[in-house]
Structure formats: structure tokens, C-alpha cells
Amino acid sequence: MIDPALVARVRAEVAAGIDPAGLLAVYAEPARRVLLRERVRAAARAPLTEAELDAMCAELFGFGPLQQLLDDPLVTDVLVNGPRDVFCERSGRLERAAVAFRGADEVAELAHRIAGSVGRELTLERPFVDARMRDGSRANAVIAPIGGPSLSIRKFNRLSVPLRGAAPSWVAGGLLDDAAALLEACVRERASILVSGATGSGKSTLLRSLAAAIPDDERLVVIEDTNELVLPHPHVVHLECVPVRDGSGIGIADLVANALRMRPDRILVGEVRTPREASALIEALSTGHEGSLTTIHAGSAAGAIDRLALLLARAGELGEAAIARQVAQGIDILVHVVRDRAGSRSVREIAAIEDGGVTHLWRAGELSVRMPARLRQRLV
């Protein structure tokens, strides 16, 4: 264990000039991290092993004991239930991590640092925060009186998985090759696709895979909470939300409305969560912006349509018949993804909206693919 007095002295000499709210962002930048490590080494004025230096830097600028997990490329989620109850998901499997905090106060301090990094505060009146950090990672922190202190961190994943080819492609994960070809054709012919699944099922990863089939001569406007969709495309404009501060912010719905004025060939929305976002998306689709891609939380392909309709109903702008008509006109293809107990992600269903209902084109385990009737002339 590193001498606390040494840590305090180095903090005073190295970290004193850095805004505490910006420490995590600074340490996340590789070039700044290298520079900070050398400054800490010099300020320590004592020989430190590389492991001791890493631990001190993590405590001063990063996520403390969690930093080694967040730096591990195989780790996707880090979960802190208590000072000595730390778990991580590594290679798709949840396991106890061999790290610990000194006590609950240290967990709470990190929770406050995470909140401060996005300009928020944890208070008795608001004892929880959902933070999207600069590198795209998502963190949720909870403190007393509602629980905790506890942390849930989902690392930003830039994994690019092709639809077809050798593992780790979606075809290698069980998607029928003909089904992958159908999805590629649907993207090229500007079908609007809604990807559904649970948290961590691979919705954003599949969205990136589908976007790879968009022709290079089209202009894409990508709208997200935080820039996660690193797309293999030459003409992309990224718009990001601004978190609510002092009662004001810029959300998905605001950005969708603005994107309509940016001459987009396609609008890609990272995820639809709220009634206002669903309403903005349907409005964009109804104005002729075909070929859009977006994701939604749902338990099945049919459930995705029900979820979208529910959000639109809560928006209160359309009646039941109008909602069904707008959804049927705006969405062409539904793709549902799942993650099994072993951590593997795969496509479970592909469906189309036809005649006001959901028609399945392919399900996992089936050996044939049905052509969507409404898109047949465009795809053949």
C-alpha cells in the first residue's frame, strides 16, 4: 500500500493546478496520462515500481482501484456494490474482481468525482447520477440515503463487427448468411431499420455493422447522447446531446429537429428512449428521410413496435390509429439482438412491418429467409 502522506504531497505538487471536475477527463487522454505519470514520478522523489506509479496515478487522477479494470480491453462492465464487493464482466462473463477500496468513503469520493466530471453534484436531494463521460463510457453512481455508495460503469466499446465473414462476425455468431445479405440489401435500398434488444445485447454494435453497407456517396447525420458510433463512412456529421444543467440542455429530439436542416441523406439515432425522442424520429421519417437506423430497448421485434407506439402515445400528439399508421409507414425492418448467459451476442429475429402487423422474415435456427413483401420490388 502506498504511503498516504506521499500521495498527499504528490497531489499538492501535481494535481493542485487541475480542476477536480476535469481529472477523469485528463487522465483518459493517453498523451496526458503519460505526461502525468512522469510528473508524478518526479514529484515522488523516491523510487517507485511501475505498479506503484500506476496505483498512485489512478488514485490521484483516475478511478482508483478500478483503473486497472477499466484499462483491461476484455472488461466491458465494472460494478461496485461495496468497498470489497467489486465485480466485472470480462469476455462476457460476470466475475468477482481482485480489487478493493479502503472503505465506503473512498467509493463515495469516486462517486462525487464522477458526478463532478460531467458538471453534476450528488446531494441528499439528488443522491444518484447517470454520467456519460468524455470517452463515451457510462457511469451510474448512488449514495445515501437511497443506498450505496455503489457504482456501475459500462466502458465505451469501439468494437466493429462485420455482418459476414469469420468470427467475430454476426454470421459466425449464428446469423444465416442469406439473412445477412438481406439486411445489407435493405440498408443499401434505404429501408428504415429499428434494432431492438436489452441493455448490453449489442444494439449499437449491430447498428455500426449495418451502417457499413451505406453507400459512400451519402451524407450521414448521427445523433447520440455521446459519440459512440464510430462509422466506416467518409461523410459523417456527429451531433451530441448536452446534459441538463440549471434546467436547460439539448436532447435527442432537439438534435433530430436540427438534423433535418443539415441536408442529411440519412439520420442515425443512437437510441430512442423518451416520448419526445420517439415523436421527433417519426416526424423525421414521415418527411421522407428513408434509410434511417436507430435502436430501442425491447424484448422482441414485435415488442419494439409496441414500445415505440407506447412512447408516441405518451407524447400525446397522435391518436391510436395515427400512431399505428405513422409507425407502419416509418419503419420497414425490425432486428432483435440478444446476449446469452455465456456473454455471446447474436441476432435472434428479423421482421418487417406489413399490412399493419409484424411479419417474421427469419428467426435464429431457421434455414431460410422470407423476402419482405413491401420491399420486394426495391430489393430484387
KENU-751892 format. One line per field, with one value per residue (C-alpha): x, y, z; chain; residue in three letters; residue number from 1. Coordinates in pm, 1 decimal, decimal comma, padded with zeros to 6 digits, m for minus. Layout:
KENU-751892
c1 <- c(X/...)
c2 <- c(Y/...)
c3 <- c(Z/...)
c <- c(A/...)
r <- c(ALA/...)
k <- c(NUM/...)
//
This chain:
KENU-751892
c1 <- c(00000,0/00131,2/00204,6/m00095,1/00142,1/00334,3/00009,9/m00098,5/00232,2/00234,3/m00128,7/m00037,3/00251,2/00099,5/m00277,8/m00327,2/m00348,9/m00605,8/m00978,1/m01101,6/m01402,2/m01166,5/m00931,6/m01102,4/m01116,2/m00748,9/m00638,8/m00847,9/m00632,9/m00332,7/m00087,9/m00186,3/m00164,4/00195,7/00286,5/00114,1/00291,7/00630,2/00534,9/00423,5/00746,0/00949,5/00737,1/00759,9/01135,5/01159,1/01196,1/00857,7/00785,3/00569,0/00281,2/00314,9/00330,4/00017,9/m00165,8/m00071,8/m00174,1/m00503,7/m00575,2/m00476,4/m00638,5/m00833,4/m01074,2/m00852,4/m00862,6/m01096,6/m00848,1/m00677,3/m01016,8/m01111,4/m00776,3/m00833,1/m00962,3/m01151,6/m01357,1/m01684,7/m01859,1/m01735,1/m01979,8/m01908,6/m02159,3/m01942,0/m01577,8/m01484,6/m01757,4/m01632,5/m01735,9/m01658,0/m01778,2/m01476,5/m01513,5/m01888,7/m01875,8/m01950,2/m01684,9/m01558,8/m01263,0/m00946,8/m00957,1/m01097,2/m01141,6/m01011,8/m01365,4/m01704,9/m01571,4/m01332,1/m01617,8/m01826,5/m01535,7/m01503,9/m01880,4/m01860,2/m01563,1/m01759,0/m02053,2/m01822,4/m01663,4/m01995,2/m02081,7/m02326,8/m02346,1/m02452,3/m02666,6/m02915,1/m03192,5/m03042,6/m02835,0/m02782,1/m02633,8/m02608,6/m02294,0/m02170,1/m01801,2/m01587,5/m01454,7/m01812,3/m01821,0/m02135,8/m02132,8/m02415,2/m02339,5/m02563,2/m02504,5/m02701,6/m02981,4/m03115,9/m02828,4/m02465,3/m02226,5/m02224,4/m02106,0/m02197,1/m01963,5/m02009,1/m01697,8/m01718,0/m01686,4/m01545,5/m01573,9/m01655,9/m01819,0/m01890,0/m02218,2/m02045,6/m01710,5/m01502,4/m01556,2/m01639,0/m01894,2/m02269,7/m02288,8/m02025,6/m02249,4/m02546,0/m02699,6/m02786,1/m02571,7/m02881,6/m03029,4/m02712,6/m02737,0/m03100,0/m03001,6/m02725,7/m02972,7/m03224,8/m02963,6/m02848,1/m03207,1/m03280,7/m03513,7/m03558,2/m03436,5/m03513,8/m03273,5/m03408,0/m03265,7/m03191,2/m02911,8/m02574,4/m02722,5/m02522,1/m02769,1/m02509,4/m02259,4/m02512,8/m02602,9/m02237,6/m02236,0/m02544,7/m02407,0/m02109,6/m02347,4/m02449,2/m02310,8/m02011,8/m02176,7/m02441,6/m02427,2/m02498,9/m02603,5/m02551,2/m02732,9/m02633,5/m02610,7/m02235,0/m02038,9/m02014,3/m02093,5/m01753,5/m01868,2/m01663,6/m01802,3/m01636,4/m01916,9/m02046,2/m02158,3/m02190,5/m02429,0/m02415,4/m02657,7/m02573,1/m02663,7/m02926,2/m02766,7/m02953,3/m03275,3/m03157,4/m02995,4/m03003,2/m03160,3/m03206,4/m03534,4/m03371,4/m03089,9/m03325,6/m03515,0/m03189,0/m03058,2/m03348,6/m03190,6/m02845,0/m02921,8/m02892,6/m02928,6/m02977,8/m03031,8/m02894,5/m03021,6/m02821,6/m03123,1/m03484,8/m03581,2/m03841,5/m04178,5/m04031,1/m03748,2/m03989,5/m04208,2/m03908,6/m03789,8/m04130,2/m04158,4/m03819,5/m03919,1/m04252,1/m04074,8/m03912,5/m03583,1/m03570,0/m03293,2/m03268,9/m03117,6/m03194,8/m03220,4/m03473,1/m03497,1/m03739,3/m03773,5/m03859,3/m03911,3/m04285,3/m04215,6/m04006,0/m04308,1/m04522,0/m04256,4/m04231,8/m04612,8/m04625,1/m04370,3/m04565,8/m04887,1/m04720,4/m04612,9/m04983,1/m04956,8/m05127,7/m05426,8/m05404,1/m05491,9/m05249,3/m04970,0/m05018,5/m05021,6/m04709,9/m04513,2/m04611,1/m04510,8/m04188,0/m04031,0/m03957,7/m03737,4/m03700,6/m03389,9/m03377,5/m03047,1/m02981,2/m02695,3/m02688,9/m02561,9/m02215,4/m02198,0/m02228,5/m02436,0/m02642,1/m02931,1/m03247,6/m03512,3/m03555,8/m03906,3/m04090,6/m04396,3/m04653,3/m05030,5/m05022,6/m04860,0/m04520,5/m04416,5/m04115,0/m03856,5/m03608,8/m03558,8/m03248,8/m03224,6/m03424,0/m03253,8/m03447,2/m03527,0/m03855,0/m03848,6/m04038,1/m04334,9/m04340,9/m03973,4/m03963,3/m03955,6/m03676,8/m03463,0/m03496,0)
c2 <- c(00000,0/00346,7/00585,7/00826,0/01110,8/01056,3/01059,3/01383,3/01555,1/01449,0/01559,3/01905,1/01937,2/01778,7/01783,3/02118,8/02308,2/02077,8/02135,1/01844,3/01804,1/01753,8/01496,0/01191,3/01353,1/01448,5/01101,1/00940,2/01102,8/00875,4/01159,5/01346,1/01024,4/00965,8/01323,4/01298,8/00972,8/01133,2/01437,0/01208,3/01007,2/01326,7/01468,4/01146,0/01195,4/00828,0/00513,1/00368,7/00047,0/00072,8/m00087,2/00166,6/00452,3/00327,3/00291,6/00642,1/00798,1/00609,9/00739,0/01097,0/01134,7/00824,3/00568,0/00444,3/00065,1/00035,1/00182,6/m00149,4/m00299,8/m00007,0/m00036,6/m00407,7/m00443,7/m00762,7/m00588,7/m00429,7/m00350,8/m00268,0/m00294,8/m00176,8/m00299,3/m00200,4/m00131,6/m00500,5/m00619,5/m00534,0/m00730,1/m00700,6/m00851,0/m00990,4/m01160,3/m01178,4/m01338,8/m01169,3/m01238,7/m01101,8/m00868,5/m00890,4/m00520,2/m00335,0/00015,1/00115,5/00192,1/00331,5/00688,1/00613,2/00475,2/00784,5/01013,2/00846,8/00876,9/01251,6/01278,6/01103,9/01339,8/01640,4/01525,5/01591,1/01908,3/01744,2/01704,9/01422,4/01562,0/01440,0/01568,7/01403,2/01107,7/00942,3/01042,7/00894,0/01025,3/00989,4/01060,4/01218,1/00884,2/00759,9/00535,2/00544,6/00555,1/00542,3/00639,7/00602,6/00735,1/00750,5/00785,0/00566,9/00316,4/00264,8/00409,5/00198,0/00237,0/00081,5/00161,4/00049,0/00104,6/00266,3/m00003,9/00076,0/m00286,1/m00316,3/m00645,7/m00721,6/m00880,7/m01160,3/m01336,4/m01512,2/m01464,2/m01228,4/m01159,1/m01180,7/m01474,6/m01657,9/m01590,3/m01768,7/m01524,5/m01702,2/m01576,9/m01514,8/m01313,2/m01100,6/m01045,8/m00937,4/m00682,3/m00543,4/m00510,4/m00337,7/m00083,2/m00014,3/00031,7/00278,7/00072,6/00223,3/m00024,6/m00039,2/m00253,4/m00377,9/m00563,1/m00543,1/m00343,5/m00481,4/m00704,6/m00544,6/m00294,9/m00024,3/m00280,1/m00410,7/m00054,7/00004,7/m00321,9/m00219,3/00129,4/m00028,1/m00111,6/00250,8/00377,2/00610,4/00891,3/00957,6/01214,6/01077,0/01274,5/01068,2/01174,0/01032,5/01109,8/01061,9/00994,6/00614,3/00518,6/00528,8/00456,1/00327,5/00601,0/00903,0/01158,3/01163,6/01451,5/01373,3/01559,7/01502,8/01588,5/01845,1/01725,0/01923,1/02190,7/02467,1/02347,2/02356,4/02109,1/01977,1/01635,9/01381,7/01540,2/01883,4/01735,4/01537,4/01859,3/02037,9/01748,1/01795,5/02131,4/01981,2/01818,0/01459,2/01159,8/00950,9/01019,0/00765,5/00793,3/00606,6/00520,0/00628,0/00640,2/00910,4/01010,7/01331,9/01142,1/00890,7/01173,3/01351,5/01031,8/00953,5/01313,0/01282,4/00955,2/01098,4/01384,6/01146,2/01067,1/00698,9/00463,4/00573,7/00342,5/00355,7/00136,9/00086,2/m00122,0/m00411,8/m00785,2/m00886,0/m00748,4/m00717,0/m00568,2/m00296,6/m00173,8/m00185,0/00010,8/00274,2/00305,3/00342,2/00624,4/00800,0/00762,1/00918,2/01211,7/01285,8/01424,1/01142,4/00916,8/00538,6/00498,0/00772,5/00614,9/00275,7/00439,2/00650,7/00358,0/00132,8/00399,8/00497,2/00162,4/m00109,4/m00367,5/m00482,6/m00663,5/m00807,1/m00893,6/m01089,8/m01177,2/m01530,2/m01640,5/m01701,7/m01337,6/m01405,9/m01159,5/m01270,4/m01174,5/m01352,6/m01215,2/m01019,0/m00895,0/m00648,3/m00431,3/m00524,4/m00470,8/m00311,0/m00611,7/m00770,5/m01040,4/m01253,7/m01289,3/m01501,5/m01643,1/m01794,2/m02159,5/m02126,9/m02223,1/m01995,7/m01627,2/m01477,9/m01169,2/m00868,8/m00811,7/m00433,7/m00407,5/m00688,0/m00462,2/m00249,2/m00545,0/m00785,2)
c3 <- c(00000,0/m00091,9/00195,9/00225,1/00319,7/m00005,4/m00203,9/m00032,9/m00107,5/m00473,4/m00505,9/m00378,7/m00624,9/m00938,3/m00918,4/m00745,6/m01074,5/m01235,7/m01196,4/m00979,9/m01208,7/m01501,2/m01350,4/m01502,4/m01847,5/m01830,4/m01725,8/m02000,8/m02269,2/m02343,5/m02409,8/m02092,7/m01891,4/m01998,5/m01905,0/m01566,0/m01485,3/m01541,0/m01333,1/m01050,4/m01076,8/m01042,7/m00760,5/m00556,9/m00518,4/m00427,1/m00633,8/m00732,8/m00915,3/m01227,1/m01036,4/m00752,2/m01002,3/m01180,4/m00848,1/m00736,7/m01069,9/m01062,6/m00711,7/m00796,2/m01136,8/m01234,4/m01094,7/m00812,6/m00767,0/m01065,9/m01312,8/m01388,2/m01475,5/m01697,6/m01876,4/m01944,7/m02304,7/m02212,8/m01941,8/m02053,8/m01721,6/m01371,3/m01079,1/m00725,5/m00466,1/m00171,5/m00079,5/m00102,1/m00335,5/m00683,1/m00991,0/m01360,2/m01682,4/m01865,4/m02204,4/m02149,7/m01803,2/m01471,9/m01207,5/m00877,8/m00928,3/m00717,7/m00622,3/m00321,7/m00180,5/00160,3/00275,4/00183,9/00198,9/m00087,2/m00300,7/m00221,4/m00309,5/m00650,6/m00699,7/m00636,3/m00873,1/m01148,1/m01096,0/m01099,8/m01426,4/m01605,3/m01415,5/m01175,4/m00798,1/m00571,0/m00290,2/m00030,9/m00256,0/m00565,8/m00439,0/m00776,9/m01109,6/m01457,6/m01624,2/m01979,6/m01964,9/m02232,1/m02361,3/m02410,8/m02103,3/m01891,7/m01513,5/m01261,5/m00902,9/m00596,5/m00244,8/00081,6/00173,5/m00107,9/m00098,3/m00171,5/m00219,0/m00533,1/m00891,5/m01225,4/m01514,9/m01874,2/m02083,3/m02422,5/m02686,7/m03029,5/m03140,5/m03509,1/m03605,9/m03974,2/m04072,6/m04263,8/m04261,4/m03999,6/m03626,7/m03465,1/m03742,1/m03685,4/m03929,3/m03724,1/m03423,7/m03579,5/m03828,8/m04154,2/m04442,4/m04653,5/m04365,8/m04350,3/m04726,2/m04681,7/m04416,9/m04639,4/m04927,7/m04702,7/m04592,2/m04949,7/m05069,6/m04789,0/m04571,6/m04225,9/m03963,4/m03591,1/m03383,7/m03050,7/m02753,2/m02383,5/m02223,3/m02334,3/m02603,2/m02885,9/m03035,0/m03102,7/m03231,6/m03484,2/m03582,8/m03674,3/m03871,1/m04068,9/m04134,3/m04313,4/m04600,9/m04658,2/m04993,1/m04962,8/m05159,2/m04891,5/m04611,1/m04264,1/m03958,1/m03642,0/m03324,7/m02984,8/m02615,9/m02651,7/m02969,2/m02975,3/m03335,1/m03499,1/m03852,9/m04150,0/m04374,9/m04542,2/m04489,0/m04131,2/m03909,2/m03537,4/m03307,0/m02931,0/m02653,9/m02387,7/m02035,2/m01848,7/m01629,7/m01448,3/m01605,6/m01967,2/m02203,2/m02558,5/m02612,3/m02889,5/m03003,5/m03039,2/m03247,0/m03472,3/m03548,7/m03626,5/m03838,7/m04081,3/m04177,2/m04241,4/m04576,8/m04448,6/m04677,5/m04364,6/m03997,2/m03749,2/m03391,1/m03129,1/m02915,4/m02869,2/m02500,9/m02439,6/m02586,4/m02726,4/m02894,9/m03047,7/m03177,1/m03332,6/m03500,3/m03652,3/m03772,1/m03945,5/m04110,0/m04224,0/m04402,1/m04648,7/m04473,8/m04562,3/m04464,3/m04103,5/m03841,2/m03470,2/m03159,6/m02880,2/m02563,1/m02611,9/m02552,8/m02910,1/m03259,7/m03202,7/m02860,9/m03025,6/m03219,9/m02907,0/m02718,3/m02992,8/m03005,7/m02626,3/m02634,8/m02909,0/m02710,2/m02407,3/m02624,2/m02660,3/m03013,1/m03205,3/m03160,8/m03160,2/m03529,6/m03633,8/m03426,9/m03593,0/m03936,0/m03871,9/m03729,9/m04022,2/m04272,3/m04097,1/m04000,2/m04257,4/m04083,8/m03723,6/m03598,9/m03246,4/m03078,4/m02758,2/m02526,8/m02386,0/m02044,6/m02184,1/m02293,8/m02667,6/m02868,6/m03166,9/m03392,3/m03277,7/m03517,5/m03837,7/m03914,9/m04135,8/m04079,0/m04338,3/m04350,3/m04007,7/m03841,6/m03782,7/m04029,7/m03940,5/m04215,2/m04019,1/m03667,7/m03511,5/m03611,2/m03932,6/m04259,6/m04494,5/m04524,3/m04642,7/m04860,4/m04718,7/m04947,8/m04915,6/m05012,2/m05269,2/m05576,3/m05428,2/m05320,6/m05613,8)
c <- c(A/A/A/A/A/A/A/A/A/A/A/A/A/A/A/A/A/A/A/A/A/A/A/A/A/A/A/A/A/A/A/A/A/A/A/A/A/A/A/A/A/A/A/A/A/A/A/A/A/A/A/A/A/A/A/A/A/A/A/A/A/A/A/A/A/A/A/A/A/A/A/A/A/A/A/A/A/A/A/A/A/A/A/A/A/A/A/A/A/A/A/A/A/A/A/A/A/A/A/A/A/A/A/A/A/A/A/A/A/A/A/A/A/A/A/A/A/A/A/A/A/A/A/A/A/A/A/A/A/A/A/A/A/A/A/A/A/A/A/A/A/A/A/A/A/A/A/A/A/A/A/A/A/A/A/A/A/A/A/A/A/A/A/A/A/A/A/A/A/A/A/A/A/A/A/A/A/A/A/A/A/A/A/A/A/A/A/A/A/A/A/A/A/A/A/A/A/A/A/A/A/A/A/A/A/A/A/A/A/A/A/A/A/A/A/A/A/A/A/A/A/A/A/A/A/A/A/A/A/A/A/A/A/A/A/A/A/A/A/A/A/A/A/A/A/A/A/A/A/A/A/A/A/A/A/A/A/A/A/A/A/A/A/A/A/A/A/A/A/A/A/A/A/A/A/A/A/A/A/A/A/A/A/A/A/A/A/A/A/A/A/A/A/A/A/A/A/A/A/A/A/A/A/A/A/A/A/A/A/A/A/A/A/A/A/A/A/A/A/A/A/A/A/A/A/A/A/A/A/A/A/A/A/A/A/A/A/A/A/A/A/A/A/A/A/A/A/A/A/A/A/A/A/A/A/A/A/A/A/A/A/A/A/A/A/A/A/A/A/A/A/A/A/A/A/A/A/A/A/A)
r <- c(MET/ILE/ASP/PRO/ALA/LEU/VAL/ALA/ARG/VAL/ARG/ALA/GLU/VAL/ALA/ALA/GLY/ILE/ASP/PRO/ALA/GLY/LEU/LEU/ALA/VAL/TYR/ALA/GLU/PRO/ALA/ARG/ARG/VAL/LEU/LEU/ARG/GLU/ARG/VAL/ARG/ALA/ALA/ALA/ARG/ALA/PRO/LEU/THR/GLU/ALA/GLU/LEU/ASP/ALA/MET/CYS/ALA/GLU/LEU/PHE/GLY/PHE/GLY/PRO/LEU/GLN/GLN/LEU/LEU/ASP/ASP/PRO/LEU/VAL/THR/ASP/VAL/LEU/VAL/ASN/GLY/PRO/ARG/ASP/VAL/PHE/CYS/GLU/ARG/SER/GLY/ARG/LEU/GLU/ARG/ALA/ALA/VAL/ALA/PHE/ARG/GLY/ALA/ASP/GLU/VAL/ALA/GLU/LEU/ALA/HIS/ARG/ILE/ALA/GLY/SER/VAL/GLY/ARG/GLU/LEU/THR/LEU/GLU/ARG/PRO/PHE/VAL/ASP/ALA/ARG/MET/ARG/ASP/GLY/SER/ARG/ALA/ASN/ALA/VAL/ILE/ALA/PRO/ILE/GLY/GLY/PRO/SER/LEU/SER/ILE/ARG/LYS/PHE/ASN/ARG/LEU/SER/VAL/PRO/LEU/ARG/GLY/ALA/ALA/PRO/SER/TRP/VAL/ALA/GLY/GLY/LEU/LEU/ASP/ASP/ALA/ALA/ALA/LEU/LEU/GLU/ALA/CYS/VAL/ARG/GLU/ARG/ALA/SER/ILE/LEU/VAL/SER/GLY/ALA/THR/GLY/SER/GLY/LYS/SER/THR/LEU/LEU/ARG/SER/LEU/ALA/ALA/ALA/ILE/PRO/ASP/ASP/GLU/ARG/LEU/VAL/VAL/ILE/GLU/ASP/THR/ASN/GLU/LEU/VAL/LEU/PRO/HIS/PRO/HIS/VAL/VAL/HIS/LEU/GLU/CYS/VAL/PRO/VAL/ARG/ASP/GLY/SER/GLY/ILE/GLY/ILE/ALA/ASP/LEU/VAL/ALA/ASN/ALA/LEU/ARG/MET/ARG/PRO/ASP/ARG/ILE/LEU/VAL/GLY/GLU/VAL/ARG/THR/PRO/ARG/GLU/ALA/SER/ALA/LEU/ILE/GLU/ALA/LEU/SER/THR/GLY/HIS/GLU/GLY/SER/LEU/THR/THR/ILE/HIS/ALA/GLY/SER/ALA/ALA/GLY/ALA/ILE/ASP/ARG/LEU/ALA/LEU/LEU/LEU/ALA/ARG/ALA/GLY/GLU/LEU/GLY/GLU/ALA/ALA/ILE/ALA/ARG/GLN/VAL/ALA/GLN/GLY/ILE/ASP/ILE/LEU/VAL/HIS/VAL/VAL/ARG/ASP/ARG/ALA/GLY/SER/ARG/SER/VAL/ARG/GLU/ILE/ALA/ALA/ILE/GLU/ASP/GLY/GLY/VAL/THR/HIS/LEU/TRP/ARG/ALA/GLY/GLU/LEU/SER/VAL/ARG/MET/PRO/ALA/ARG/LEU/ARG/GLN/ARG/LEU/VAL)
k <- c(1/2/3/4/5/6/7/8/9/10/11/12/13/14/15/16/17/18/19/20/21/22/23/24/25/26/27/28/29/30/31/32/33/34/35/36/37/38/39/40/41/42/43/44/45/46/47/48/49/50/51/52/53/54/55/56/57/58/59/60/61/62/63/64/65/66/67/68/69/70/71/72/73/74/75/76/77/78/79/80/81/82/83/84/85/86/87/88/89/90/91/92/93/94/95/96/97/98/99/100/101/102/103/104/105/106/107/108/109/110/111/112/113/114/115/116/117/118/119/120/121/122/123/124/125/126/127/128/129/130/131/132/133/134/135/136/137/138/139/140/141/142/143/144/145/146/147/148/149/150/151/152/153/154/155/156/157/158/159/160/161/162/163/164/165/166/167/168/169/170/171/172/173/174/175/176/177/178/179/180/181/182/183/184/185/186/187/188/189/190/191/192/193/194/195/196/197/198/199/200/201/202/203/204/205/206/207/208/209/210/211/212/213/214/215/216/217/218/219/220/221/222/223/224/225/226/227/228/229/230/231/232/233/234/235/236/237/238/239/240/241/242/243/244/245/246/247/248/249/250/251/252/253/254/255/256/257/258/259/260/261/262/263/264/265/266/267/268/269/270/271/272/273/274/275/276/277/278/279/280/281/282/283/284/285/286/287/288/289/290/291/292/293/294/295/296/297/298/299/300/301/302/303/304/305/306/307/308/309/310/311/312/313/314/315/316/317/318/319/320/321/322/323/324/325/326/327/328/329/330/331/332/333/334/335/336/337/338/339/340/341/342/343/344/345/346/347/348/349/350/351/352/353/354/355/356/357/358/359/360/361/362/363/364/365/366/367/368/369/370/371/372/373/374/375/376/377/378/379/380)
//
